[in-house]
Amino acid sequence: MKTIDTRDVTRYSPLIPAVTALCEATAGEQLEIIMSDPQAFNDLKEYLAEQGIGFREIYDGEELSVEFRKP
């Protein structure tokens, strides 16, 4: 599983490295995106749902994670 941690991203939206990782992943690759920004987390979940990509959301205090496999 490839993990992308966007918790320290402050100069731009944490969605940028998350979507970049999704685009660069190969078919079938499993990804974990870790975020601390609730709005970006909700936007990412909405994007994945719109693309028909199933995901698992994990809440651990202020750490928010989404795990999914690229179709």
Secondary structure by P-SEA (a helix, b strand, c coil): cbbbbccccccccaaaaaaaaaaaccccbbbbbbbccaaaaaaaaaaaaaacccbbbbbcccbbbbbbbcc
